[in-house]
Amino acid sequence: MYGLSAEDLDLQARARAFADELIPLEAGAELAGGELPPDVAAGHAKRARELGLHATNMPADLGGGGCSTLQQVLVQEQMGRVTNALGWVAATPPSWLPGVATPYQIERYVRPAIAGEREECYAITEEGAGSDVAALQATARRDGEDYLLNGTKWHVTSFNTADYAFFQARLADGPHAGEHAMFLVDLPSPGVRVLRTPAYSHSISHHHPIVAFTDVRVPAAHLIGAEGDGMSFAYEWFRFERLMVAARCVGAAERLTAEMTTFAAGRQVGGRPISEYGTVAAMLADSLTELFAARSMVYETARGIDRGADVKIAHGQCSMAKLYASEMAGRVADRAVQVFAGRGYMRENVAERFFRELRVERIWEGTSEVQRAIIAAQMVKRGPAALA
Ligand SMILES: Cc1cc2nc3c(=O)[nH]c(=O)nc-3n(C[C@H](O)[C@H](O)[C@H](O)COP(=O)(O)OP(=O)(O)OC[C@H]3O[C@@H](n4cnc5c(N)ncnc54)[C@H](O)[C@@H]3O)c2cc1C
C-alpha cells in the first residue's frame, strides 16, 4: 500500500519495532510523571541512533540520516503511536540550521546535535506573543563583540534536558532595529533562570518552563544568519514541524483505532460483541476512514516536498496536513475513550492518555485557527487548485 520503496519499508519496519518496544513502558511512565529510569531512557536514545531513527532529517554529509521527507514522516508516524513522548528519542534536530550556520556553529551545535551529544530548545513564545510571533518583545542589543539578550519566554519545551536554546529577539538598535534575529545560547548561561515550571495536561519528561533571560551575553558568532533574518527561520521550522506533528497524529490515530477495534470485537454485551452495535461500529468506521484520509494527505504532502514543490505551496499543504491530522486524531481519541468507556477514563488506558496528550497538537506549532488563516490566504493568493 502507498507505493513505498523497499528502503522506505525497511525504515518503517525498524521504527515500528522500536515503537512496539516502548509501548509497554507507557503506563509506568504515566504514573511517574512521564519519567523512565535514567539508564532506561539513555538506552532508548542510544538504540534510536543505532536503528537510524535519530536525526533522519539532517544531511548525511554531517552524519545525519539524509532521509527523504516521506521517510522522515514514516519514522515520526511510528513514534506517534507511543504516548508520554517516549518516542521523542527519535529526535529531529533543527534541519533549517545547517544551511545558514557558520563553520563554527556547525562544529559547536549541528554535528553534536546529530550525534545525540547536544539537544536544543526553542525560546520564542512570550506571554504576549504566541500566534503573533512578530509581536515578541525580547531584545538583543549589540555590545562590542557581543550581544546582550533580554526577555521572558514561555513554554520552553525541553529546557530541562536541552543544553542550548534558540532565542528569538527584536534588535534594539543598529540598522535593523525592530527586526528579528535568532541567537544560540548555551545552557546554562549566566542570566538564564527558570521562573516557574507549570504542570501541563500531559505527563512527559520534557518540561515547558517560563524562563527569564536577563542581560545574557553571547558572542556575535552566536547570531544565526544576519540581523533581520529571525522570522524566516521560524517559518522554515514551522513548515517542517507541522508536517511531523501531522505524521505523529496519524500514528496516534492508528494505535487508537487498532486498540479500540480489538476491544470492541472482544467485549460482549447482551451476548454480542459491542462492535456489532451500530453506534459503536460507526465510531470504529469513522475513525479508520478519517485516519486513511489524513495519512494519504500527509504522505502526499511529503512526496510533493521530495519532488521539489514550491515552498509556498508546501507551506500551505503542511498547514492543511497539520490542521486535518491533529483535529482527526482528537476526534479519534474522543471516540476511543467512549468505546473503552469506564476503562477509557483510567490513566493506565492508552485512550485516556492520548485524549489528554493530543489536545496540544491543535495548539502548538500554530493553532488550528492560524492554520486555517494560512490556508485561506493561500487560496485567495494562488487559487485553491494550486494547493489541492
Ligand atoms: C505544551 C506546549 C509546548 C510549547 N512549546 C513551545 C516551545 O518549545 N517554544 C516556544 O517558543 N513556544 C512553545 N509553545 C507555544 C505555542 O507555540 C503557542 O502556545 C501557540 O503558538 C499559540 O500561542 P498562544 O498560546 O500565545 O495563544 P494566542 O496566540 O494567545 O491565541 C489565543 C487564541 O486566539 C486565536 N488566535 C490568535 N491569532 C489568531 C488569528 N490570527 N486568527 C484567528 N485566531 C487567532 C488562537 O487560535 C487561540 O484560539 C508551546 C505551547 C505548549 C502548550
The ligand as an SDF file (V2000), in Angstrom:
LIG
                    3D

 53 58  0  0  0  0  0  0  0  0999 V2000
    2.9220   22.2170   25.6840 C   0  0  0  0  0  0  0  0  0  0  0  0
    3.3750   23.3990   24.8880 C   0  0  0  0  0  0  0  0  0  0  0  0
    4.6950   23.4280   24.4480 C   0  0  0  0  0  0  0  0  0  0  0  0
    5.1610   24.5330   23.7300 C   0  0  0  0  0  0  0  0  0  0  0  0
    6.4770   24.5890   23.3750 N   0  0  0  0  0  0  0  0  0  0  0  0
    6.9900   25.7300   22.8800 C   0  0  0  0  0  0  0  0  0  0  0  0
    8.3980   25.8660   22.6870 C   0  0  0  0  0  0  0  0  0  0  0  0
    9.1730   24.9410   22.8860 O   0  0  0  0  0  0  0  0  0  0  0  0
    8.8730   27.0590   22.2720 N   0  0  0  0  0  0  0  0  0  0  0  0
    8.0510   28.1190   22.0120 C   0  0  0  0  0  0  0  0  0  0  0  0
    8.5560   29.1730   21.6490 O   0  0  0  0  0  0  0  0  0  0  0  0
    6.6950   28.0140   22.1620 N   0  0  0  0  0  0  0  0  0  0  0  0
    6.1610   26.8470   22.6000 C   0  0  0  0  0  0  0  0  0  0  0  0
    4.8040   26.7160   22.8010 N   0  0  0  0  0  0  0  0  0  0  0  0
    3.9470   27.8430   22.4820 C   0  0  0  0  0  0  0  0  0  0  0  0
    2.9730   27.6030   21.3380 C   0  0  0  0  0  0  0  0  0  0  0  0
    3.6410   27.6600   20.1070 O   0  0  0  0  0  0  0  0  0  0  0  0
    1.8530   28.6450   21.4760 C   0  0  0  0  0  0  0  0  0  0  0  0
    1.0880   28.2780   22.6120 O   0  0  0  0  0  0  0  0  0  0  0  0
    0.9770   28.7230   20.2480 C   0  0  0  0  0  0  0  0  0  0  0  0
    1.6720   29.2380   19.1460 O   0  0  0  0  0  0  0  0  0  0  0  0
   -0.2520   29.6190   20.4940 C   0  0  0  0  0  0  0  0  0  0  0  0
    0.1050   30.8230   21.0780 O   0  0  0  0  0  0  0  0  0  0  0  0
   -0.6130   31.2900   22.4290 P   0  0  0  0  0  0  0  0  0  0  0  0
   -0.6750   30.1500   23.3590 O   0  0  0  0  0  0  0  0  0  0  0  0
    0.0610   32.5280   22.8990 O   0  0  0  0  0  0  0  0  0  0  0  0
   -2.1030   31.6130   22.0150 O   0  0  0  0  0  0  0  0  0  0  0  0
   -2.7050   33.0450   21.4360 P   0  0  0  0  0  0  0  0  0  0  0  0
   -1.8170   33.4940   20.3770 O   0  0  0  0  0  0  0  0  0  0  0  0
   -2.8520   33.8880   22.6690 O   0  0  0  0  0  0  0  0  0  0  0  0
   -4.0690   32.5850   20.9140 O   0  0  0  0  0  0  0  0  0  0  0  0
   -5.2790   32.6160   21.7040 C   0  0  0  0  0  0  0  0  0  0  0  0
   -6.4400   32.2360   20.8000 C   0  0  0  0  0  0  0  0  0  0  0  0
   -6.5630   33.2220   19.7520 O   0  0  0  0  0  0  0  0  0  0  0  0
   -6.5440   32.5790   18.4890 C   0  0  0  0  0  0  0  0  0  0  0  0
   -5.8560   33.4030   17.5060 N   0  0  0  0  0  0  0  0  0  0  0  0
   -4.6510   34.0240   17.6430 C   0  0  0  0  0  0  0  0  0  0  0  0
   -4.3020   34.6260   16.4920 N   0  0  0  0  0  0  0  0  0  0  0  0
   -5.2870   34.3660   15.6100 C   0  0  0  0  0  0  0  0  0  0  0  0
   -5.5080   34.7010   14.2420 C   0  0  0  0  0  0  0  0  0  0  0  0
   -4.6170   35.4170   13.5550 N   0  0  0  0  0  0  0  0  0  0  0  0
   -6.6380   34.2680   13.6530 N   0  0  0  0  0  0  0  0  0  0  0  0
   -7.5340   33.5360   14.3480 C   0  0  0  0  0  0  0  0  0  0  0  0
   -7.3840   33.1800   15.6340 N   0  0  0  0  0  0  0  0  0  0  0  0
   -6.2760   33.5960   16.2610 C   0  0  0  0  0  0  0  0  0  0  0  0
   -5.7610   31.2880   18.7420 C   0  0  0  0  0  0  0  0  0  0  0  0
   -6.0330   30.3190   17.7550 O   0  0  0  0  0  0  0  0  0  0  0  0
   -6.2660   30.8900   20.1000 C   0  0  0  0  0  0  0  0  0  0  0  0
   -7.5010   30.2540   19.9880 O   0  0  0  0  0  0  0  0  0  0  0  0
    4.2900   25.6030   23.4440 C   0  0  0  0  0  0  0  0  0  0  0  0
    2.9600   25.5480   23.8750 C   0  0  0  0  0  0  0  0  0  0  0  0
    2.5020   24.4560   24.5920 C   0  0  0  0  0  0  0  0  0  0  0  0
    1.0730   24.4280   25.0590 C   0  0  0  0  0  0  0  0  0  0  0  0
  1  2  1  0
  2  3  1  0
  2 52  2  0
  3  4  2  0
  4  5  1  0
  4 50  1  0
  5  6  2  0
  6  7  1  0
  6 13  1  0
  7  8  2  0
  7  9  1  0
  9 10  1  0
 10 11  2  0
 10 12  1  0
 12 13  2  0
 13 14  1  0
 14 15  1  0
 14 50  1  0
 15 16  1  0
 16 17  1  0
 16 18  1  0
 18 19  1  0
 18 20  1  0
 20 21  1  0
 20 22  1  0
 22 23  1  0
 23 24  1  0
 24 25  2  0
 24 26  1  0
 24 27  1  0
 27 28  1  0
 28 29  2  0
 28 30  1  0
 28 31  1  0
 31 32  1  0
 32 33  1  0
 33 34  1  0
 33 48  1  0
 34 35  1  0
 35 36  1  0
 35 46  1  0
 36 37  1  0
 36 45  1  0
 37 38  2  0
 38 39  1  0
 39 40  1  0
 39 45  2  0
 40 41  1  0
 40 42  2  0
 42 43  1  0
 43 44  2  0
 44 45  1  0
 46 47  1  0
 46 48  1  0
 48 49  1  0
 50 51  2  0
 51 52  1  0
 52 53  1  0
M  END
$$$$
